[in-house]
């Protein structure tokens, strides 16, 4: 009896020790997992600050995988926070907002004290909203975060919130208040080793001093230079690429204030190059993120495989039950059959539930991929729009310098700079055109036009490109084609320019022939056949399949030799599909290429033809523009200077307003012949300012001077009260032609 009791005690002790040992090992595994997650998080944060977004994305992905195996919601929330931070630095603000909201939801479900983490999330959400223009919401979240950190006595995080409030006031144009916030934030950031944020605060403080109107301008510039110097010490020591690029913009602003236009242009050019390089880095990181999200199409295959496995299991169960049932009594067989039917129903129900779950997952993944694609399109539109404003400064300054009779060797450099600016503008326009086509934002016009004249104009425009490569352009035009037709001449010209330009680019010392033939004609319709043939380098059969894809150029060697982006043929394909046509290609390496398409156009009646005639353009009489008073409403100091100098060189009087409210006040106090109104400004927008001016003055001509994006409907401008629109950057001749036409036809807008 005693032996049995002793044996029982030893067994109990053994199992107790086994349980404790298992618990300790499990705890050690959890500790190792947390340590590994924290390692990936730290490496991701360092990579974000150095703009190594691919490395940041890799580390956050690894941390996220480890967090998914853990039940720790606080860990999962923290990973979401850093993913949001990554997308914030990528300027993918919609995705950043989604991720930070997920982090906040997770934090609010925890029973433990998470006030500090919630305040950090509020800070990041405030910065995200600030960059989307939602200033009031941004201020609410930043101030809520500040209150929590004050209650927790957390000085380490207070500095980041105060710096965020400074950036908010800077955006709103309250420069003195912004400087006070930055002065308060910088010591807190320095004490707690937030080096990136400290450098950013110094840069923003320098920008605030540059724009500060109160006090001595010389003192303000000296203080701006001091803040810039302190920022550069930190930036250079830590290799902060994004902030380094921003510093060149600040240097350019300071040089402009000191009337050192050469230094301003040089630093602005460096800023543009570095910003373009960072933009490519952003796009590569975003594209990789989108690619990961878009690989959800295989779920159908997974669901089908799982269904097959379930069917096999069901058949196996039936077979086993039948063979077992034959060896026992009839009652047992009936019982087993009943049990089998019951189990089969359960399995079938589970299979149906699994299929429903997988279909739901597939639908969610599809929606997620669509959102990612939309975010990418919006990001692309935003970046190209933002590039237009500084590009206006580059092309405008170049135009002004060319007008000042430079030396011959300087003129050569300036012409090269002008060509580069125009090429960059062409690239941006191509990206915007492709973005509009992919977003289904392009509509066809119906206008009467002369096809022969339209093609002649295209060939004249491309003659210089042909001469540069010693090529000869030929036109074979069917004389049976009607003189006038109805369609969209602008988009048809765009198709022809891209196709002919492509042939010229890949042909040297050769011929490019354009053929237009009538295929068939009815009473009010004609079907035409277009061909563009060259005897250039040709395209291999393998590459012909991908040549019309976006950014496709055949090969890396072709791209390096001939240049270009590979957008032209993709735009052609999309435009022709919009016009119910299709591009075709016949080509042989070393022998040349032939592109062709068929298109049907309407033939107008005489009455209809007259109705569709456009108002002829005016030859500019510059003498009538002399002494005209122009109000330029623009928040960008460099753009103000450029527009003002262009106007004054033509003996026109120019006054400048920094924002919409100042413009309204000046219009009430003075008389102007024309107002040139920017659209995107701090405070009230150009559209709002125009609407307010129309409340008391319906006659003064107002022209929108802006970079139009894919999301902006031109009809909205005219409804707001604008007389015309000049997109930036502009050609000087078109700029004065629109001002002249608006003054000559001075009247209230149709919808005002």
Secondary structure as UniProt FT lines:
FT   HELIX           2..49
FT   TURN            50..51
FT   HELIX           53..68
FT   HELIX           73..89
FT   TURN            90..91
FT   HELIX           93..108
FT   HELIX           115..131
FT   TURN            132..133
FT   HELIX           135..152
FT   HELIX           155..172
FT   HELIX           175..191
FT   TURN            192..193
FT   HELIX           195..211
FT   HELIX           217..238
FT   HELIX           241..257
FT   TURN            258..259
FT   HELIX           261..294
FT   TURN            295..298
FT   HELIX           299..325
FT   TURN            326..327
FT   HELIX           330..403
FT   HELIX           408..438
FT   TURN            439..440
FT   STRAND          447..450
FT   HELIX           451..461
FT   HELIX           463..468
FT   TURN            469..470
FT   STRAND          472..477
FT   TURN            479..480
FT   STRAND          484..487
FT   HELIX           489..505
FT   STRAND          511..521
FT   STRAND          525..534
FT   HELIX           541..544
FT   TURN            545..548
FT   TURN            550..551
FT   HELIX           556..562
FT   HELIX           568..578
FT   TURN            579..580
FT   STRAND          584..588
FT   TURN            589..591
FT   STRAND          592..602
FT   HELIX           606..611
FT   HELIX           622..625
FT   TURN            626..627
FT   STRAND          629..633
FT   HELIX           637..648
FT   TURN            649..651
FT   STRAND          653..657
FT   HELIX           660..669
FT   STRAND          674..677
FT   HELIX           686..696
FT   STRAND          701..706
FT   TURN            710..711
FT   HELIX           714..720
FT   STRAND          724..727
FT   HELIX           732..744
FT   TURN            750..751
//
